[in-house]
Amino acid sequence: MEEQSKNEDNIAPILCRNNCGFFGSQMTNNLCSKCYKEYCFRNFNSSIDLRDEQNEEKEEEKEKSIGEMDAAQVTGLVVEPVDPSKGTPVQLPVKKPANRCAVCIKKVGLMGFKCRCENVFCSVHRYSDQHDCNFNYREAGQDAIAKANPIVKADKIDKF
């Protein structure tokens, strides 16, 4: 107890490093609260500026690398599905919004049930026998059992 009071007596108030007239503390690098806040704000903004400059440099490098690519590489990147018999682009099927039942088109909101056939159903149609589910549960179960229980075959015992 006496040691704590001696330590408190030995600590003298320290003036702010910026000579603003207020007292600073060791926790704030001998700065007062106002100067420390400004110091932190400057450091924070400078770190953001550095990140922005680094991001801009990376974007410039990407643009340069894209500019250096020849036409054959660029045309190879764009792929459109084409119907071989007609030679016209194929229209990809449009997915229904995930907030409606796939059978009765009823809004399900957060209470929708996602089936393994990747469709969302209401509480009435959520079971596989209530909708035309194309997921093969039997095959999936057999695969799961086969992975969980590998076949163990022992070596033959040699007779003497």
Secondary structure, DSSP 8 states (H G I E B T S, - for coil): -HHHHHHHHH---EE-TT-SSSEEBGGGTTB-HHHHHHHHHHHHHHHHHHHHHHHHHHHHHHHHHHHHS-HHHHHHH----B-TTT-SB--------TTB-TTT--B-GGG-EE-TTS-EE-SSS-STTTTT----HHHHHHHHHHHHS-----------
